[in-house]
């Protein structure tokens, strides 16, 4: 039986969350290497896989429409900033903390979908965004005593950048761009941008570190393809709640691989943010009695 477009999008998004959780784990396992070095390998592998798919499908290496080029460039710019912030957070925070801050992106998608795509948010969505920001405070724990404050703020900013990037992903696919081309453009452009920084900051790697970075790149490619397909098949506001499954995957990997256990404040933040995501999701699917008439 053929799956509905929305159901396919949900499956794609959960699969994407799993791949990105794996990516973060491999990045952490690669050890103390410069962030740009990790980013280079992540994007290089993703670009290579996207290239193979383009060649196999005989997809054009040019944009479907030259008018989409600004959207592709903006997706690349904000996507690259989001990756840098996420990798920095992953190296300095618990995997679950870094993941939940990065997963603020769906709430930022609601904001930027209104600004960019003119998809007007409902009152409940606005309330959910405000509630999620409040929950993020429990994870960030803003105080001078918190030695992880800077990485947490950087992780939060990365979530905002990812939200902008994913909004432009949907904009590109709605304008006719092939999902594989969107991934290829972002990955190849990001590789070229990070190459000089990779060379300048290069540090020798062991075979183990190289393998971890290669696996991170493969995982990133899988995550990019899946999330691009997800937002192609359904509006972000209808499926974004499923992106929070990454927190479950990351918490499990963090515990098993690094013996990481989040503190009470972080857990409270997780619960608030996820509840806001569920609230928004239920409203969008007309399951709440206070649905606007």
C-alpha positions in Angstrom: 0.0 0.0 0.0 1.4 3.4 -1.0 2.2 5.7 1.9 0.6 9.1 2.0 3.0 12.0 1.5 2.8 13.1 5.2 3.5 9.5 6.4 6.5 9.3 4.2 7.7 12.6 5.5 7.4 11.4 9.1 9.5 8.3 8.3 12.1 10.4 6.5 12.4 12.8 9.5 12.8 10.1 12.1 15.4 8.4 10.0 17.1 11.8 9.6 17.1 12.2 13.4 18.8 8.9 13.8 21.5 9.7 11.3 22.2 13.1 12.8 22.5 11.5 16.3 25.0 9.1 14.9 26.9 12.0 13.2 27.2 13.8 16.5 28.4 10.7 18.3 31.1 10.1 15.6 32.2 13.7 15.8 32.6 13.4 19.5 34.5 10.1 19.1 36.9 11.7 16.7 38.5 13.4 19.6 40.3 16.8 20.0 40.5 18.0 16.4 39.8 21.5 15.0 36.1 22.0 14.3 36.8 23.1 10.7 38.6 19.8 10.1 35.6 17.9 11.3 33.3 20.0 9.2 35.5 19.5 6.1 35.2 15.7 6.2 31.5 15.8 7.0 30.8 17.9 4.0 33.3 16.2 1.7 31.7 12.7 2.2 28.1 14.1 1.8 29.1 15.9 -1.4 30.6 12.7 -2.8 27.5 10.7 -2.0 25.2 13.4 -3.5 27.4 13.5 -6.6 27.0 9.7 -7.1 23.3 10.0 -6.8 23.1 12.9 -9.3 25.2 10.9 -11.8 23.1 7.8 -11.3 19.8 9.7 -11.8 21.3 11.8 -14.6 20.2 14.9 -12.7 21.4 18.2 -14.0 24.3 20.0 -12.2 22.6 23.3 -12.7 19.7 24.7 -10.7 16.2 23.9 -11.9 15.7 27.6 -12.1 18.5 30.3 -11.9 16.1 32.3 -9.7 16.6 29.6 -7.0 20.3 30.3 -6.7 19.9 32.9 -3.9 17.9 30.4 -1.9 20.5 27.7 -2.4 23.3 30.2 -1.3 21.3 31.2 1.8 20.6 27.6 2.6 24.4 27.0 2.4 25.4 30.0 4.5 23.0 29.3 7.4 23.5 25.6 7.1 27.3 26.0 7.4 26.9 28.3 10.4 24.5 25.8 12.0 26.9 22.9 11.5 29.8 24.8 13.0 27.8 25.8 16.1 26.4 22.2 16.4 29.9 20.6 16.2 31.3 23.1 18.7 28.4 22.3 21.1 28.8 18.6 20.6 32.5 18.8 21.6 31.8 20.8 24.8 28.3 19.7 26.0 26.5 16.4 26.7 25.2 14.9 23.4 21.6 15.2 24.6 22.1 18.9 25.6 23.7 19.7 22.2 21.0 17.9 20.4 18.1 19.5 22.1 19.6 23.0 21.5 20.0 22.1 17.8 16.5 20.8 17.8 15.2 24.3 18.6 15.4 24.6 14.8 11.7 23.5 14.2 10.6 26.4 16.4 12.8 28.7 14.4 11.4 27.1 11.2 7.9 28.3 12.3 9.3 31.9 12.7 11.2 31.9 9.4 8.5 30.1 7.5 6.3 33.1 8.3 9.0 35.6 7.3 10.3 33.8 4.2 7.4 31.5 3.0 4.5 33.6 4.3 3.2 30.5 6.2 1.2 32.3 8.9 1.6 30.6 12.4 -1.3 30.1 14.6 -1.6 31.4 18.2 -0.9 27.9 19.5 2.3 27.8 17.4 3.4 31.2 18.7 2.7 30.0 22.3 4.7 26.8 21.6 7.7 28.8 20.3 7.6 31.0 23.4 7.4 27.9 25.6 10.2 26.2 23.9 12.5 29.2 24.3 11.6 29.2 28.0 12.5 25.5 28.2 15.8 26.2 26.4 16.8 28.4 29.4 16.8 25.3 31.6 19.3 23.7 29.3 21.4 26.8 28.7 21.3 27.7 32.5 22.4 31.3 32.0 24.6 32.3 34.9 28.2 33.3 35.5 28.7 30.0 37.4 27.9 27.9 34.4 31.2 27.1 32.7 29.2 25.6 29.7 27.3 28.8 29.1 29.2 29.8 25.9 28.9 26.4 24.3 25.2 26.3 25.2 24.6 29.7 23.7 26.5 28.7 20.5 24.4 25.6 20.3 21.2 27.6 20.6 22.4 30.0 17.9 23.2 26.9 15.8 19.5 25.8 16.2 18.4 29.2 14.9 20.7 28.9 11.8 19.5 25.4 11.2 15.9 26.7 11.3 16.7 29.3 8.6 18.5 26.7 6.5 15.6 24.2 6.7 13.2 26.9 5.7 15.3 27.5 2.6 15.4 23.8 1.9 11.6 23.8 1.7 11.7 26.9 -0.4 14.1 25.3 -2.9 12.2 22.1 -3.2 8.9 23.9 -3.6 10.5 25.9 -6.4 11.3 22.6 -8.2 14.9 21.8 -7.1 15.7 18.1 -6.9 16.5 17.0 -3.3 19.8 15.4 -4.3 20.8 18.7 -6.0 20.0 20.7 -2.9 22.2 18.4 -0.8 25.0 18.4 -3.4 25.0 22.2 -3.7 25.2 22.6 0.1 27.8 19.9 0.7 30.1 20.9 -2.2 29.9 24.6 -1.5 30.5 24.0 2.2 33.5 21.8 1.3 35.1 24.5 -0.8 34.4 27.1 1.9 36.0 25.0 4.7 38.9 23.8 2.6 41.2 26.8 3.3 40.3 26.7 7.0 40.9 23.0 7.1 44.4 23.4 5.6 45.4 26.3 7.9 44.2 24.5 11.0 45.0 20.9 10.0 46.2 18.6 12.8 47.5 15.0 12.1 45.0 12.3 12.7 45.2 8.7 13.7 43.5 6.0 11.5 40.8 5.7 14.2 40.0 9.5 14.1 39.9 9.4 10.3 37.4 6.5 10.3 35.3 8.3 12.8 35.2 11.4 10.6 34.4 9.4 7.6 31.5 7.7 9.4 30.3 11.2 10.6 30.3 12.2 6.9 28.3 9.2 5.8 25.8 9.8 8.7 25.5 13.5 7.8 24.8 12.6 4.2 22.0 10.2 5.2 20.6 12.8 7.6 20.7 15.5 4.9 18.9 13.4 2.3 16.3 12.3 4.7 15.5 15.7 6.1 15.4 17.2 2.6 12.9 14.5 1.5 10.9 15.0 4.6 10.4 18.8 4.1 9.7 18.1 0.4 6.8 15.8 1.3 5.1 17.9 4.0 5.1 21.4 5.5 7.5 21.7 8.4 4.8 22.7 10.9 3.0 19.4 10.4 6.0 17.0 10.9 8.7 18.9 12.8 7.8 17.3 16.2 9.2 14.0 15.0 12.6 15.6 14.6 12.8 15.5 18.4 13.4 11.7 18.2 17.0 12.7 17.8 17.1 13.6 21.6 16.2 10.0 22.4 18.8 8.6 20.0 21.5 11.1 21.3 20.7 10.4 25.0 21.1 6.7 24.4 24.3 7.1 22.5 25.7 9.6 25.1 24.9 7.2 27.9 26.3 4.1 26.2 29.4 5.6 24.6 30.3 8.4 27.0 28.4 7.6 30.3 26.7 10.9 30.0 23.7 11.7 32.2 21.9 15.0 32.0 21.2 17.0 35.2 17.7 17.8 36.5 17.6 21.3 34.9 18.4 19.9 31.5 15.8 17.2 31.8 13.2 19.8 32.8 14.2 21.8 29.7 13.9 18.7 27.5 10.4 18.0 28.8 9.2 21.6 28.3 10.6 21.8 24.8 9.2 18.4 23.7 5.8 19.3 25.3 5.7 22.5 23.2 6.6 20.5 20.1 3.8 18.0 20.9 1.3 20.9 21.6 2.1 22.5 18.2 1.9 19.1 16.5 -1.5 18.2 18.0 -2.9 21.6 17.1 -1.7 21.3 13.5 -3.4 18.0 13.2 -6.7 19.3 14.7 -6.6 17.1 17.8 -7.0 19.8 20.4 -10.4 21.0 21.5 -9.3 24.7 21.4 -8.6 24.5 17.7 -9.5 27.9 16.1 -12.8 27.8 14.4 
